Amino acid sequence: MSNEQQPQQDEQQPETEKQQDVQAEQDAQQEQKLSPEEQRIAELELALEKAETTVRDQKDSVLRARADMENARKRAEAEIDKARKFALERFAGELLNVIDNLERALQVADASNEAVKPLIEGVELTHKSFISTIEKFGMQVIDPQGESFNPDLHQAMSMQESDEVEPNSVIAVMQKGYQLNGRLLRPAMVMVSRAPEAGVDTEA
């Protein structure tokens, strides 16, 4: 390094230190300009800002807690409703045998016999009243005679060729099915139609 460059660096260093001193003096003067009241206001504004931030955080926590409580309430109500709907499912299943026996009695009864007509009428009235009662509790009869076969509600016991109805139609109901509030208790046992097979021309 030459002797000429050394004095230039020495001159720049005091100049930089002088600028820093001036800036520090200006900052000190700025602080001195604030009166005690202004300083107190600044402190209060800072405290208010912190308090507002805390309130916002707590408000968000309260809203989340309220949403969690509402979701828990809805889940509880859904579980109660489900339990109420299907609490009688087992009992209802046992009643199906009673209904089946009443219907079998009506099927085999000799309606032409005057001596048993009053008995038949009594069984019919009992059956009708029984069906009406279970329907009040959400049970529904599945009697698909003439309807299209539905594997969700029907159980095919056999198939029979028929040209009188569309293929895959229920042509006989061997045992009625039942639902409880839309839930399947027992499928209907049915006979399903199928298209006749093409005959062979023997006169050719």
C-alpha positions in Angstrom: 0.0 0.0 0.0 1.4 3.4 -1.0 1.8 6.2 1.5 -0.7 8.3 -0.5 -3.6 5.8 0.0 -3.1 5.6 3.7 -4.1 9.2 4.5 -7.2 8.9 2.4 -8.5 5.9 4.4 -7.7 7.7 7.6 -9.8 10.7 6.4 -12.8 8.4 5.5 -13.0 6.7 8.8 -13.5 9.8 10.9 -16.2 10.9 8.4 -18.2 7.6 8.9 -18.0 7.9 12.7 -19.2 11.4 12.5 -22.3 10.4 10.5 -23.2 7.7 13.1 -22.8 10.2 15.9 -25.2 12.6 14.1 -27.8 9.8 13.6 -27.6 8.8 17.3 -28.0 12.4 18.3 -31.1 12.8 16.1 -32.6 9.6 17.6 -32.0 11.0 21.1 -33.6 14.3 20.2 -36.6 12.5 18.7 -37.1 10.6 22.0 -36.7 13.8 24.0 -39.5 15.4 21.9 -42.1 12.9 23.3 -43.7 14.3 26.4 -44.6 11.9 29.3 -48.2 12.0 28.1 -47.3 11.0 24.6 -45.1 8.2 25.9 -47.9 7.0 28.1 -50.3 7.0 25.0 -47.8 5.0 23.0 -47.5 2.5 25.8 -51.4 2.3 26.0 -51.7 1.8 22.2 -49.2 -1.0 22.3 -51.0 -2.6 25.2 -54.3 -2.2 23.4 -52.9 -3.9 20.3 -51.8 -6.8 22.3 -55.2 -7.1 24.1 -57.0 -7.0 20.7 -54.7 -9.8 19.4 -55.5 -11.9 22.6 -59.2 -11.3 22.1 -59.1 -12.4 18.5 -57.3 -15.6 19.5 -59.7 -16.3 22.3 -62.7 -15.6 20.0 -61.4 -18.2 17.5 -61.0 -20.7 20.3 -64.5 -20.1 21.4 -65.9 -20.5 17.9 -64.0 -23.8 17.4 -65.2 -25.1 20.8 -68.8 -24.1 19.8 -68.5 -25.9 16.5 -67.1 -29.0 18.2 -70.0 -29.0 20.6 -72.5 -28.6 17.8 -71.0 -31.5 15.9 -71.0 -33.7 19.0 -74.7 -32.8 19.6 -75.6 -33.7 16.0 -73.8 -37.0 16.3 -75.5 -37.9 19.5 -79.0 -37.0 18.0 -78.2 -39.2 15.0 -77.2 -42.1 17.2 -80.4 -41.7 19.4 -82.6 -41.6 16.3 -80.9 -44.7 14.8 -81.3 -46.6 18.1 -85.0 -45.5 18.3 -85.7 -46.6 14.7 -84.1 -50.1 15.0 -84.7 -50.9 18.7 -87.7 -53.0 17.7 -85.9 -54.7 14.8 -85.5 -58.0 16.6 -89.0 -57.9 18.0 -90.4 -57.0 14.6 -88.5 -60.0 13.0 -90.3 -62.3 15.5 -93.7 -60.9 14.5 -93.2 -62.0 10.9 -93.9 -65.6 11.8 -97.3 -64.6 13.2 -98.1 -62.7 10.0 -97.1 -65.7 7.9 -99.3 -68.1 9.9 -102.3 -65.8 9.5 -101.8 -65.6 5.7 -101.3 -69.4 5.4 -104.5 -69.9 7.3 -106.4 -67.6 4.9 -104.8 -69.4 1.9 -105.9 -72.9 2.9 -109.3 -71.9 4.3 -112.4 -73.1 2.4 -114.2 -69.9 1.7 -117.2 -71.8 0.2 -117.9 -73.5 3.5 -120.5 -71.5 5.3 -119.6 -73.0 8.6 -116.1 -71.6 8.5 -116.9 -68.2 6.9 -117.1 -66.4 10.3 -113.8 -67.9 11.3 -112.2 -66.7 8.0 -113.6 -63.2 8.4 -112.2 -63.1 11.9 -108.7 -64.1 10.7 -108.9 -61.6 7.9 -109.8 -58.8 10.3 -107.0 -59.9 12.7 -104.5 -59.9 9.8 -105.6 -56.5 8.5 -105.4 -55.0 12.0 -102.0 -56.6 12.6 -100.6 -55.1 9.3 -102.0 -51.7 10.1 -100.4 -51.7 13.5 -96.9 -52.7 12.4 -97.1 -50.0 9.6 -97.5 -47.4 12.3 -94.1 -48.4 13.7 -92.3 -48.1 10.3 -92.7 -51.6 9.0 -93.6 -52.0 5.3 -94.8 -55.0 3.4 -92.9 -56.0 0.2 -95.4 -57.7 -2.1 -93.9 -57.4 -5.6 -96.4 -59.3 -7.6 -96.2 -58.1 -11.2 -93.2 -55.9 -10.6 -89.7 -56.1 -12.0 -87.3 -58.2 -10.0 -85.2 -56.2 -7.5 -82.3 -58.1 -6.0 -82.1 -55.6 -3.2 -85.6 -56.5 -2.0 -86.4 -59.8 -3.6 -84.9 -63.3 -3.5 -85.5 -65.4 -6.6 -86.5 -69.0 -5.7 -87.1 -70.1 -9.2 -87.5 -69.0 -12.8 -90.2 -69.8 -15.3 -90.6 -69.2 -19.0 -93.5 -66.9 -19.9 -94.5 -65.0 -23.0 -97.3 -63.1 -21.2 -95.1 -60.8 -19.1 -91.7 -59.1 -19.6 -88.6 -61.1 -18.7 -87.3 -60.6 -15.2 -90.8 -59.9 -13.8 -92.2 -61.3 -10.6 -94.9 -63.8 -11.6 -95.5 -65.3 -8.1 -94.8 -64.3 -4.5 -94.1 -67.3 -2.3 -93.4 -65.3 0.8 -93.8 -61.5 1.3 -90.9 -59.5 2.5 -90.7 -56.7 5.0 -88.8 -53.5 5.7 -88.4 -51.5 8.9 -87.9 -47.8 8.4 -86.3 -48.5 5.0 -84.1 -51.3 6.3 -84.6 -54.8 4.9 -85.9 -57.2 7.5 -86.6 -60.1 5.1 -86.6 -60.2 1.3 -89.6 -61.3 -0.6 -89.3 -64.9 -2.0 -90.4 -64.8 -5.6 -90.7 -66.7 -8.9 -89.2 -64.7 -11.8 -90.1 -64.9 -15.5 -87.7 -65.4 -18.3 -88.1 -65.2 -22.1 -89.2 -68.5 -23.8 -86.4 -70.4 -25.6 -86.8 -70.3 -29.4 -88.5 -73.5 -30.7 -86.9 -75.7 -33.3 -88.6 -76.0 -36.7 -89.2 -79.7 -37.3 -91.2 -79.3 -40.5 -88.3 -78.1 -42.6 
